């Protein structure tokens, strides 16, 4: 089971939105921050989840992630602190845009945010 959405945007723009710190902070748990010193397999990055209406946090929660795979315009995947938790984002170019898929369910709000960001609409899930 996966979460996926079709976005009316070119694959290069979608790739940039899923791999750049500033863009990620806008659509993936908006307001939370990303630090990606080097976009390459085996490198460490930090995602800091900020308290918001969608979680029960009272203070920020930094998480160290390890990049597993970077295939431009195809796959960006990383491990959450525990190696068993792999989050993979895949792209597929379509005639009318780009399909973005996560390897597990539960990312519908984030995907709706990404679609809104790339299509020039207001972010629905803040």
N, CA, C and O of each residue as an XYZ file, in Angstrom:
504
protein
N       0.845     -1.186      0.000
C       0.000      0.000      0.000
C       0.892      1.252      0.000
O       1.854      1.348      0.763
N       0.554      2.190     -0.860
C       1.333      3.413     -0.966
C       0.420      4.632     -0.906
O      -0.803      4.508     -0.961
N       1.021      5.797     -0.793
C       0.319      7.075     -0.921
C       0.848      7.698     -2.195
O       2.063      7.791     -2.370
N      -0.037      8.134     -3.102
C       0.463      8.784     -4.311
C      -0.512      9.829     -4.816
O      -1.688      9.844     -4.454
N       0.019     10.715     -5.675
C      -0.787     11.815     -6.211
C      -0.194     12.227     -7.553
O       1.016     12.132     -7.764
N      -1.054     12.683     -8.454
C      -0.597     13.220     -9.736
C      -0.529     14.735     -9.604
O      -1.497     15.380     -9.200
N       0.624     15.290     -9.948
C       0.838     16.732     -9.841
C       1.065     17.298    -11.234
O       1.836     16.751    -12.021
N       0.395     18.382    -11.524
C       0.528     19.033    -12.822
C       1.786     19.904    -12.808
O       1.709     21.130    -12.739
N       2.933     19.249    -12.873
C       4.232     19.933    -12.857
C       5.263     19.007    -13.490
O       5.116     17.785    -13.475
N       6.306     19.611    -14.045
C       7.378     18.829    -14.651
C       8.188     18.079    -13.613
O       8.263     18.485    -12.454
N       8.786     16.992    -14.034
C       9.521     16.124    -13.108
C      10.702     16.846    -12.460
O      11.018     16.568    -11.303
N      11.366     17.768    -13.172
C      12.495     18.512    -12.589
C      12.038     19.382    -11.427
O      12.714     19.466    -10.401
N      10.878     20.033    -11.592
C      10.339     20.877    -10.520
C       9.941     20.038     -9.309
O      10.162     20.443     -8.168
N       9.356     18.872     -9.562
C       8.946     17.988     -8.467
C      10.190     17.468     -7.742
O      10.219     17.438     -6.511
N      11.203     17.063     -8.485
C      12.445     16.578     -7.877
C      13.037     17.640     -6.951
O      13.446     17.341     -5.829
N      13.077     18.864     -7.427
C      13.614     19.965     -6.622
C      12.799     20.120     -5.334
O      13.368     20.331     -4.262
N      11.477     20.016     -5.434
C      10.610     20.197     -4.264
C      10.768     19.085     -3.226
O      10.547     19.316     -2.037
N      11.151     17.874     -3.665
C      11.287     16.779     -2.688
C      12.707     16.616     -2.157
O      12.936     15.821     -1.246
N      13.672     17.365     -2.720
C      15.062     17.193     -2.271
C      15.714     18.466     -1.746
O      16.838     18.404     -1.248
N      15.055     19.610     -1.837
C      15.636     20.855     -1.348
C      15.078     21.214      0.015
O      13.869     21.147      0.234
N      15.959     21.595      0.931
C      15.577     21.916      2.313
C      14.419     22.912      2.385
O      13.437     22.675      3.089
N      14.533     24.027      1.656
C      13.520     25.088      1.743
C      12.157     24.602      1.252
O      11.131     24.900      1.864
N      12.150     23.863      0.160
C      10.881     23.344     -0.382
C      10.266     22.301      0.539
O       9.062     22.330      0.795
N      11.086     21.380      1.040
C      10.587     20.347      1.958
C       9.909     20.977      3.175
O       8.880     20.488      3.641
N      10.493     22.066      3.686
C       9.946     22.732      4.869
C       8.582     23.364      4.602
O       7.832     23.645      5.537
N       8.260     23.587      3.321
C       6.979     24.193      2.973
C       5.849     23.164      2.899
O       4.708     23.479      3.235
N       6.158     21.928      2.458
C       5.065     20.970      2.232
C       5.076     19.756      3.154
O       4.011     19.210      3.441
N       6.223     19.319      3.624
C       6.299     18.132      4.483
C       6.310     18.607      5.927
O       7.334     19.086      6.414
N       5.175     18.478      6.621
C       5.032     19.014      7.979
C       5.450     20.483      7.981
O       6.465     20.835      8.582
N       4.667     21.357      7.305
C       5.030     22.765      7.146
C       5.492     23.417      8.451
O       4.878     23.255      9.505
N       6.601     24.162      8.339
C       7.169     24.815      9.511
C       8.278     24.011     10.151
O       9.112     24.559     10.872
N       8.296     22.710      9.892
C       9.388     21.866     10.376
C      10.576     22.064      9.443
O      10.399     22.410      8.275
N      11.775     21.847      9.948
C      12.960     22.167      9.157
C      13.755     20.933      8.735
O      13.726     19.891      9.390
N      14.451     21.083      7.639
C      15.324     20.053      7.084
C      16.733     20.606      6.969
O      16.920     21.768      6.606
N      17.716     19.787      7.272
C      19.117     20.139      7.074
C      19.738     18.999      6.276
O      19.940     17.903      6.798
N      20.040     19.266      5.003
C      20.602     18.242      4.118
C      21.967     18.755      3.632
O      22.058     19.392      2.583
N      23.036     18.468      4.413
C      24.364     18.975      4.033
C      24.827     18.475      2.663
O      25.434     19.228      1.901
N      24.545     17.208      2.347
C      24.961     16.642      1.068
C      23.918     15.629      0.624
O      23.602     14.688      1.352
N      23.385     15.830     -0.579
C      22.346     14.948     -1.116
C      23.001     13.755     -1.804
O      23.194     13.750     -3.020
N      23.342     12.737     -0.997
C      24.015     11.552     -1.531
C      23.766     10.358     -0.612
O      23.596     10.520      0.596
N      23.745      9.171     -1.188
C      23.530      7.949     -0.414
C      24.572      7.832      0.694
O      25.755      8.098      0.484
N      24.109      7.426      1.881
C      24.989      7.242      3.024
C      25.175      8.490      3.866
O      25.681      8.402      4.984
N      24.778      9.654      3.356
C      24.923     10.909      4.088
C      23.806     11.065      5.123
O      22.714     10.517      4.972
N      24.109     11.823      6.171
C      23.136     12.096      7.230
C      22.403     13.407      6.934
O      22.974     14.336      6.363
N      21.141     13.465      7.329
C      20.390     14.715      7.270
C      19.517     14.768      8.511
O      19.261     13.744      9.144
N      19.059     15.969      8.859
C      18.255     16.139     10.059
C      16.911     16.757      9.715
O      16.836     17.769      9.017
N      15.860     16.140     10.209
C      14.505     16.667     10.087
C      14.061     17.021     11.497
O      14.089     16.174     12.390
N      13.649     18.280     11.702
C      13.198     18.714     13.027
C      11.697     18.970     12.960
O      11.245     19.964     12.392
N      10.937     18.056     13.551
C       9.485     18.167     13.577
C       9.081     19.171     14.641
O       9.461     19.044     15.805
N       8.306     20.176     14.232
C       7.859     21.218     15.141
C       6.456     20.893     15.653
O       5.668     20.280     14.933
N       6.132     21.295     16.883
C       4.775     21.069     17.398
C       3.747     21.775     16.504
O       3.943     22.924     16.108
N       2.653     21.074     16.191
C       1.574     21.688     15.408
C       0.251     20.988     15.714
O       0.189     20.110     16.574
N      -0.789     21.377     15.013
C      -2.134     20.846     15.270
C      -2.257     19.358     14.933
O      -3.197     18.700     15.378
N      -1.314     18.823     14.148
C      -1.412     17.429     13.699
C      -0.604     16.446     14.544
O      -0.642     15.241     14.296
N       0.130     16.954     15.546
C       0.882     16.019     16.396
C       0.713     16.417     17.867
O       0.150     17.466     18.178
N       1.196     15.587     18.734
C       1.026     15.816     20.173
C       2.297     16.367     20.828
O       2.470     16.261     22.042
N       3.174     16.950     20.025
C       4.445     17.424     20.562
C       4.294     18.713     21.359
O       3.469     19.568     21.036
N       5.111     18.837     22.412
C       5.145     20.086     23.179
C       6.444     20.834     22.888
O       6.566     22.021     23.193
N       7.412     20.135     22.298
C       8.662     20.786     21.910
C       9.158     20.150     20.620
O       8.710     19.071     20.230
N      10.089     20.835     19.966
C      10.586     20.314     18.690
C      11.277     18.964     18.859
O      11.881     18.680     19.893
N      11.172     18.137     17.814
C      11.725     16.789     17.848
C      12.685     16.592     16.672
O      12.244     16.326     15.553
N      14.010     16.722     16.920
C      14.963     16.491     15.826
C      15.145     14.990     15.576
O      15.231     14.200     16.516
N      15.201     14.615     14.303
C      15.399     13.217     13.921
C      16.551     13.138     12.936
O      16.593     13.867     11.945
N      17.486     12.242     13.222
C      18.578     12.049     12.275
C      18.154     10.986     11.273
O      17.669      9.919     11.648
N      18.341     11.289     10.010
C      17.978     10.378      8.933
C      19.231     10.067      8.126
O      20.147     10.885      8.041
N      19.262      8.878      7.537
C      20.368      8.505      6.668
C      19.815      8.315      5.262
O      18.887      7.536      5.044
N      20.394      9.031      4.323
C      19.945      8.905      2.937
C      20.328      7.533      2.411
O      21.482      7.115      2.512
N      19.341      6.833      1.843
C      19.590      5.502      1.316
C      19.847      5.543     -0.186
O      20.768      4.893     -0.681
N      19.028      6.310     -0.911
C      19.163      6.333     -2.361
C      18.778      7.705     -2.923
O      17.797      8.315     -2.497
N      19.564      8.170     -3.879
C      19.261      9.406     -4.594
C      19.420      9.093     -6.078
O      20.540      8.955     -6.570
N      18.309      8.983     -6.784
C      18.330      8.781     -8.237
C      17.535      9.930     -8.824
O      16.305      9.927     -8.776
N      18.237     10.921     -9.383
C      17.592     12.150     -9.866
C      16.356     11.853    -10.713
O      16.377     11.022    -11.621
N      15.281     12.567    -10.379
C      13.994     12.463    -11.072
C      13.368     11.073    -11.002
O      12.496     10.735    -11.803
N      13.827     10.258    -10.019
C      13.305      8.903     -9.896
C      12.984      8.518     -8.453
O      11.827      8.256     -8.125
N      14.004      8.483     -7.587
C      13.807      8.028     -6.208
C      14.657      8.817     -5.221
O      15.833      9.088     -5.464
N      14.033      9.179     -4.097
C      14.749      9.769     -2.962
C      14.264      8.994     -1.752
O      13.082      9.041     -1.412
N      15.183      8.271     -1.093
C      14.767      7.482      0.068
C      15.757      7.658      1.209
O      16.936      7.950      1.008
N      15.224      7.465      2.427
C      16.051      7.648      3.621
C      15.494      6.819      4.764
O      14.307      6.495      4.813
N      16.400      6.485      5.687
C      16.040      5.718      6.885
C      15.806      6.662      8.044
O      16.562      7.608      8.264
N      14.739      6.386      8.786
C      14.496      7.061     10.041
C      15.413      6.373     11.046
O      15.676      5.178     10.916
N      15.907      7.108     12.050
C      16.823      6.601     13.080
C      16.907      5.078     13.173
O      18.004      4.522     13.227
N      15.768      4.406     13.192
C      15.773      2.943     13.245
C      15.856      2.441     11.803
O      14.967      2.748     11.008
N      16.886      1.683     11.439
C      17.062      1.286     10.046
C      15.865      0.542      9.421
O      15.744      0.497      8.197
N      14.999     -0.029     10.236
C      13.864     -0.757      9.663
C      12.841      0.179      9.031
O      11.995     -0.265      8.255
N      12.908      1.469      9.354
C      11.916      2.402      8.828
C      12.480      3.144      7.626
O      13.209      4.124      7.776
N      12.137      2.670      6.429
C      12.594      3.297      5.197
C      11.454      4.116      4.607
O      10.347      3.613      4.412
N      11.737      5.370      4.329
C      10.768      6.242      3.658
C      11.310      6.481      2.261
O      12.404      7.020      2.097
N      10.539      6.079      1.248
C      10.977      6.248     -0.135
C       9.947      7.068     -0.898
O       8.747      6.799     -0.836
N      10.434      8.070     -1.617
C       9.581      8.906     -2.457
C       9.999      8.630     -3.901
O      11.160      8.809     -4.268
N       9.035      8.191     -4.713
C       9.325      7.862     -6.111
C       8.578      8.801     -7.041
O       7.471      9.247     -6.738
N       9.198      9.096     -8.175
C       8.587      9.952     -9.185
C       8.410      9.168    -10.478
O       9.231      8.317    -10.819
N       7.332      9.465    -11.191
C       7.101      8.868    -12.505
C       6.511      9.947    -13.406
O       5.463     10.523    -13.116
N       7.213     10.202    -14.504
C       6.749     11.222    -15.439
C       5.525     10.708    -16.188
O       5.499      9.574    -16.666
N       4.519     11.563    -16.280
C       3.277     11.228    -16.993
C       3.098     12.229    -18.129
O       3.805     13.234    -18.198
N       2.161     11.952    -19.006
C       1.869     12.865    -20.123
C       1.406     14.219    -19.601
O       1.716     15.256    -20.187
N       0.654     14.204    -18.485
C       0.060     15.436    -17.962
C       0.629     15.855    -16.610
O      -0.046     16.543    -15.844
N       1.860     15.450    -16.306
C       2.466     15.855    -15.042
C       3.392     14.786    -14.494
O       4.022     14.044    -15.247
N       3.467     14.717    -13.167
C       4.361     13.783    -12.488
C       3.609     13.106    -11.353
O       2.949     13.774    -10.557
N       3.706     11.782    -11.275
C       3.127     11.058    -10.153
C       4.196     10.945     -9.067
O       5.330     10.543     -9.325
N       3.800     11.313     -7.838
C       4.696     11.227     -6.690
C       4.114     10.174     -5.757
O       2.933     10.227     -5.412
N       4.950      9.207     -5.347
C       4.478      8.135     -4.465
C       5.399      7.952     -3.273
O       6.622      8.005     -3.402
N       4.793      7.733     -2.106
C       5.526      7.308     -0.913
C       5.353      5.794     -0.819
O       4.349      5.258     -1.288
N       6.316      5.105     -0.222
C       6.273      3.648     -0.145
C       5.324      3.116      0.916
O       5.240      1.901      1.096
N       4.611      3.974      1.620
C       3.652      3.507      2.619
C       2.488      4.495      2.696
O       2.607      5.630      2.233
N       1.360      4.071      3.282
C       0.213      4.971      3.405
C       0.453      6.006      4.500
O       1.397      5.884      5.281
N      -0.401      7.019      4.554
C      -0.318      8.005      5.622
C       0.297      9.325      5.220
O       0.502     10.194      6.068
N       0.596      9.493      3.940
C       1.237     10.724      3.484
C       0.315     11.591      2.634
O       0.784     12.481      1.924
N      -0.998     11.341      2.697
C      -1.934     12.071      1.847
C      -1.905     13.579      2.084
O      -1.958     14.348      1.125
N      -1.824     14.015      3.339
C      -1.793     15.450      3.640
C      -0.516     16.078      3.079
O      -0.564     17.153      2.482
N       0.615     15.416      3.268
C       1.881     15.935      2.739
C       1.842     16.019      1.218
O       2.309     16.998      0.635
N       1.287     14.994      0.576
C       1.198     15.001     -0.880
C       0.255     16.095     -1.378
O       0.522     16.723     -2.403
N      -0.832     16.326     -0.670
C      -1.755     17.407     -1.043
C      -1.034     18.753     -0.923
O      -1.234     19.640     -1.752
N      -0.195     18.906      0.108
C       0.598     20.126      0.279
C       1.588     20.304     -0.873
O       1.737     21.405     -1.403
N       2.264     19.219     -1.256
C       3.238     19.265     -2.347
C       2.548     19.666     -3.652
O       3.051     20.510     -4.393
N       1.405     19.060     -3.923
C       0.633     19.380     -5.126
C       0.258     20.865     -5.131
O       0.424     21.544     -6.144
N      -0.244     21.364     -4.007
C      -0.639     22.773     -3.911
C       0.563     23.691     -4.142
O       0.466     24.683     -4.864
N       1.692     23.353     -3.525
C       2.901     24.162     -3.663
C       3.318     24.254     -5.131
O       3.588     25.343     -5.638
N       3.370     23.109     -5.809
C       3.848     23.074     -7.188
C       2.838     23.610     -8.194
O       3.216     24.052     -9.279
N       1.574     23.574     -7.846
C       0.542     24.064     -8.761
C       0.126     25.499     -8.437
O      -0.778     26.046     -9.069
N       0.796     26.112     -7.439
C       0.558     27.517     -7.143
C      -0.676     27.819     -6.301
O      -1.245     28.906     -6.393
N      -1.089     26.851     -5.478
C      -2.248     27.050     -4.608
C      -1.801     27.189     -3.160
O      -0.638     26.952     -2.836
N      -2.738     27.578     -2.285
C      -2.428     27.678     -0.853
C      -2.206     26.278     -0.280
O      -2.870     25.325     -0.689
N      -1.276     26.155      0.661
C      -0.985     24.880      1.319
C      -2.187     24.528      2.195
O      -2.535     25.297      3.092
N      -2.836     23.364      1.950
C      -4.054     23.027      2.707
C      -3.835     22.539      4.134
O      -4.662     22.802      5.007
N      -2.726     21.829      4.387
C      -2.516     21.229      5.716
C      -1.309     21.864      6.384
O      -0.173     21.449      6.160
N      -1.566     22.880      7.213
C      -0.466     23.567      7.912
C      -0.298     23.029      9.309
O       0.577     23.485     10.046
